[in-house]
Amino acid sequence: MAPAEARGALPGWISVLGWGLALCSLCGAGPLWSGSHEWKKLILTQHWPPTVCKEVNSCQDSLDYWTIHGLWPDRAEDCNQSWHFNLDEIKDLLRDMKIYWPDVIHRSSNRSQFWKHEWVKHGTCAAQVDALNSEKKYFGKSLDLYKQIDLNSVLQKFGIKPSINYYQLADFKDALTRIYGVVPKIQCLMPEQGESVQTVGQIELCFTKEDLHLRNCTEPGEQLSSRQEAWLAMEASTHGMMVCEDGPIFYPPPTKTQH
């Protein structure tokens, strides 16, 4: 190519290069996913603070209502580590966040480290869905689903209240299935030495990815790969909890914890 021709071609190449650089500059600004980050359902996980406090043996004063642990896409986590948590993005939600999504374990002025963890690990994956594709949408929709489910009122409606007397696991399952029309996943702390009964600690209800409608957490005949089974087992073991076994179950009343 002659020098004059080369000079005439430069603007086009510069334009293409500029577009490429512009696209690269956006790499850390929004969601990027690979095939390994595909997921099929959302898991709204709520935990019972007295049980959480019992497990970690160090807590703030126990709350007397179920609180949000997280909204988790199944089979995916840490989808975009460059999409950092920004507390200012959810400043309009802070009042509800502190009430319904508190960090019951760690003491700090705003307890935002818990929310940061949930955003980085789970929120950046949930953002594949338009309704959840920002911090404000992710946390706002999680709060909406929590209020829609209203787990605290549902259990009370069926006379299931914290008590020193034991319930049967079926009492929880039957009440939740009758109200929600889907099968939940209920997790417990297994009995420690000197204890005879498991302690209820966490309840999961699942939603469809497409329209956020309630669905069974596991469908009949649904097959999981060994990798997916390992992921779900890891999530279920949060706070040392496992899927509850059939039989008696302890729903502990709140107690004041000394710091």
C-alpha positions as CSV (number, residue, x, y, z in Angstrom):
1,M,0.0,0.0,0.0
2,A,1.4,3.4,-1.0
3,P,2.0,6.0,1.9
4,A,-0.9,8.2,0.6
5,E,-3.3,5.2,0.5
6,A,-2.2,4.1,3.9
7,R,-2.9,7.6,5.3
8,G,-6.3,7.5,3.8
9,A,-7.1,4.1,5.4
10,L,-6.0,5.2,8.9
11,P,-9.2,6.9,10.0
12,G,-11.2,3.7,9.4
13,W,-8.7,1.5,11.3
14,I,-8.6,4.1,14.1
15,S,-12.4,4.0,14.3
16,V,-12.4,0.3,14.6
17,L,-9.7,0.3,17.2
18,G,-11.5,3.0,19.1
19,W,-14.7,0.9,19.3
20,G,-12.7,-2.1,20.5
21,L,-11.1,0.0,23.2
22,A,-14.4,1.4,24.2
23,L,-15.9,-2.0,24.5
24,C,-13.0,-3.3,26.6
25,S,-13.4,-0.3,28.9
26,L,-16.9,-1.5,29.7
27,C,-15.7,-5.0,30.8
28,G,-15.7,-4.1,34.5
29,A,-18.8,-1.8,34.3
30,G,-21.5,-4.4,34.0
31,P,-22.5,-8.1,34.0
32,L,-20.3,-10.5,32.0
33,W,-21.1,-14.2,32.2
34,S,-19.7,-17.4,30.9
35,G,-21.5,-20.7,30.4
36,S,-20.4,-21.9,33.8
37,H,-22.6,-19.2,35.4
38,E,-25.9,-20.3,33.9
39,W,-28.7,-20.9,36.4
40,K,-32.3,-22.0,36.4
41,K,-34.1,-20.9,39.6
42,L,-33.8,-18.4,42.4
43,I,-33.8,-19.5,46.1
44,L,-35.1,-17.1,48.6
45,T,-33.4,-18.2,51.8
46,Q,-34.7,-17.0,55.2
47,H,-33.1,-17.9,58.6
48,W,-34.2,-18.0,62.2
49,P,-31.9,-15.7,64.2
50,P,-32.0,-17.6,67.5
51,T,-30.7,-20.7,65.6
52,V,-28.1,-18.7,63.8
53,C,-26.9,-17.3,67.1
54,K,-26.8,-20.7,68.7
55,E,-24.6,-22.0,65.9
56,V,-22.1,-19.2,65.9
57,N,-22.3,-18.8,69.7
58,S,-21.8,-15.0,69.3
59,C,-24.6,-12.8,68.2
60,Q,-26.5,-9.6,68.6
61,D,-29.7,-9.8,70.7
62,S,-31.8,-12.4,69.0
63,L,-34.7,-11.2,66.8
64,D,-38.1,-12.8,67.1
65,Y,-38.9,-13.0,63.3
66,W,-37.5,-14.7,60.3
67,T,-35.0,-12.6,58.3
68,I,-33.5,-12.7,54.9
69,H,-30.3,-14.7,54.4
70,G,-30.2,-14.1,50.6
71,L,-31.7,-14.5,47.2
72,W,-29.5,-17.1,45.5
73,P,-29.4,-18.2,41.9
74,D,-28.8,-22.0,41.9
75,R,-25.6,-23.4,40.4
76,A,-23.8,-20.0,40.1
77,E,-21.8,-17.7,42.2
78,D,-19.3,-14.8,41.9
79,C,-20.3,-14.1,38.3
80,N,-18.7,-10.7,38.0
81,Q,-16.1,-9.9,40.7
82,S,-15.4,-6.5,39.1
83,W,-19.0,-5.4,39.8
84,H,-18.3,-4.0,43.3
85,F,-20.9,-3.3,46.0
86,N,-21.8,0.3,46.5
87,L,-23.9,1.1,49.6
88,D,-25.1,4.4,48.1
89,E,-27.0,2.4,45.4
90,I,-29.4,1.0,48.1
91,K,-29.6,4.1,50.4
92,D,-33.4,4.3,49.7
93,L,-33.7,0.7,51.0
94,L,-31.7,0.9,54.1
95,R,-34.6,1.2,56.5
96,D,-36.1,-2.1,55.3
97,M,-32.7,-3.7,54.9
98,K,-31.8,-3.1,58.5
99,I,-35.1,-4.6,59.7
100,Y,-35.6,-7.5,57.3
101,W,-32.1,-8.3,56.1
102,P,-29.9,-7.7,59.2
103,D,-26.5,-9.1,59.8
104,V,-27.3,-10.9,63.1
105,I,-23.8,-12.1,63.6
106,H,-21.4,-9.2,63.1
107,R,-21.5,-6.0,65.1
108,S,-20.8,-2.8,63.0
109,S,-22.4,0.6,62.4
110,N,-24.3,-0.3,59.2
111,R,-23.6,-4.1,58.9
112,S,-23.1,-3.7,55.2
113,Q,-20.4,-6.3,54.9
114,F,-23.1,-9.0,54.9
115,W,-24.9,-7.2,52.0
116,K,-21.7,-6.8,50.2
117,H,-21.0,-10.5,50.4
118,E,-24.5,-11.4,49.2
119,W,-24.2,-9.0,46.2
120,V,-20.8,-10.2,45.1
121,K,-21.5,-13.9,45.5
122,H,-25.2,-14.0,44.5
123,G,-26.4,-10.7,43.2
124,T,-23.9,-10.5,40.3
125,C,-25.3,-13.8,39.1
126,A,-29.0,-12.9,39.6
127,A,-28.4,-9.8,37.5
128,Q,-28.7,-11.9,34.4
129,V,-32.5,-11.2,34.8
130,D,-33.7,-7.7,33.9
131,A,-35.7,-7.4,37.0
132,L,-32.5,-7.9,39.1
133,N,-29.9,-6.3,37.0
134,S,-28.7,-3.6,39.4
135,E,-28.0,-3.5,43.1
136,K,-31.1,-1.6,43.8
137,K,-33.3,-4.0,41.8
138,Y,-31.6,-7.1,43.4
139,F,-32.1,-6.0,47.0
140,G,-35.4,-4.3,46.3
141,K,-36.9,-7.3,44.7
142,S,-35.5,-9.6,47.5
143,L,-37.4,-7.4,50.0
144,D,-40.5,-7.5,47.9
145,L,-40.4,-11.3,47.7
146,Y,-39.8,-11.6,51.4
147,K,-42.9,-9.4,52.2
148,Q,-44.9,-11.3,49.6
149,I,-44.1,-14.7,51.2
150,D,-44.7,-13.3,54.7
151,L,-43.3,-16.4,56.3
152,N,-43.7,-15.2,59.9
153,S,-47.4,-14.7,59.5
154,V,-47.9,-18.0,57.7
155,L,-46.3,-20.0,60.4
156,Q,-48.3,-18.2,63.1
157,K,-51.5,-18.7,61.2
158,F,-51.0,-22.5,61.6
159,G,-50.1,-22.1,65.3
160,I,-46.4,-22.7,64.7
161,K,-44.7,-20.4,67.1
162,P,-41.3,-20.5,68.9
163,S,-41.8,-22.9,71.8
164,I,-39.9,-25.0,74.3
165,N,-42.2,-27.9,73.1
166,Y,-41.2,-29.7,69.9
167,Y,-43.0,-29.8,66.6
168,Q,-42.8,-32.4,63.8
169,L,-41.0,-31.5,60.6
170,A,-44.3,-32.4,58.8
171,D,-46.0,-29.5,60.7
172,F,-43.7,-27.0,58.9
173,K,-43.9,-28.7,55.5
174,D,-47.6,-29.1,55.5
175,A,-48.3,-25.5,56.5
176,L,-45.9,-24.1,53.9
177,T,-47.1,-26.4,51.1
178,R,-50.7,-25.6,51.8
179,I,-50.2,-21.8,51.6
180,Y,-47.6,-21.6,48.9
181,G,-48.5,-24.6,46.8
182,V,-44.9,-25.6,46.4
183,V,-42.5,-27.8,48.4
184,P,-40.0,-25.8,50.5
185,K,-36.5,-26.9,51.7
186,I,-36.2,-26.8,55.5
187,Q,-32.7,-26.9,57.1
188,C,-31.8,-27.6,60.7
189,L,-28.9,-27.7,63.0
190,M,-28.3,-31.3,63.9
191,P,-28.3,-32.3,67.6
192,E,-25.1,-31.6,69.4
193,Q,-23.8,-33.7,72.2
194,G,-26.3,-33.9,75.0
195,E,-29.2,-32.9,72.6
196,S,-31.8,-35.2,71.2
197,V,-33.6,-33.0,68.7
198,Q,-32.6,-31.0,65.6
199,T,-33.2,-27.2,65.6
200,V,-34.9,-25.5,62.7
201,G,-32.8,-22.7,61.2
202,Q,-33.4,-22.0,57.6
203,I,-36.2,-22.2,55.1
204,E,-35.8,-21.9,51.3
205,L,-38.6,-21.1,48.8
206,C,-37.8,-21.2,45.1
207,F,-38.8,-19.0,42.2
208,T,-38.7,-19.3,38.4
209,K,-36.0,-17.4,36.6
210,E,-38.2,-16.1,33.9
211,D,-41.1,-14.5,35.9
212,L,-40.2,-14.9,39.6
213,H,-43.2,-17.2,40.3
214,L,-43.0,-19.8,43.1
215,R,-41.9,-23.3,42.1
216,N,-40.7,-26.4,43.8
217,C,-37.1,-26.3,44.8
218,T,-36.6,-29.7,43.3
219,E,-38.9,-31.0,40.6
220,P,-39.7,-34.8,40.3
221,G,-37.2,-36.4,38.0
222,E,-34.9,-33.4,38.0
223,Q,-31.3,-34.7,37.5
224,L,-28.4,-32.7,38.8
225,S,-24.8,-33.2,37.8
226,S,-22.2,-34.1,40.5
227,R,-20.9,-30.5,40.4
228,Q,-24.4,-29.1,40.9
229,E,-25.1,-31.5,43.8
230,A,-21.8,-30.4,45.4
231,W,-22.8,-26.7,45.0
232,L,-26.2,-27.3,46.6
233,A,-24.7,-29.3,49.4
234,M,-22.2,-26.5,50.1
235,E,-25.0,-23.9,50.2
236,A,-27.2,-26.1,52.4
237,S,-24.3,-26.4,54.9
238,T,-24.2,-22.6,55.6
239,H,-24.0,-22.1,59.3
240,G,-23.5,-25.8,59.7
241,M,-27.2,-26.5,58.7
242,M,-28.4,-29.5,56.8
243,V,-31.7,-30.6,55.3
244,C,-33.9,-31.5,58.3
245,E,-34.7,-35.2,58.9
246,D,-38.2,-36.3,59.4
247,G,-39.2,-36.3,63.1
248,P,-39.3,-33.9,66.0
249,I,-37.9,-30.4,65.5
250,F,-37.1,-27.6,67.9
251,Y,-38.2,-24.0,67.1
252,P,-36.3,-22.1,69.8
253,P,-37.7,-18.9,71.3
254,P,-35.5,-15.8,71.1
255,T,-33.1,-15.2,74.0
256,K,-31.0,-12.3,74.9
257,T,-27.3,-12.9,74.1
258,Q,-24.5,-11.5,76.2
259,H,-21.6,-9.9,74.3
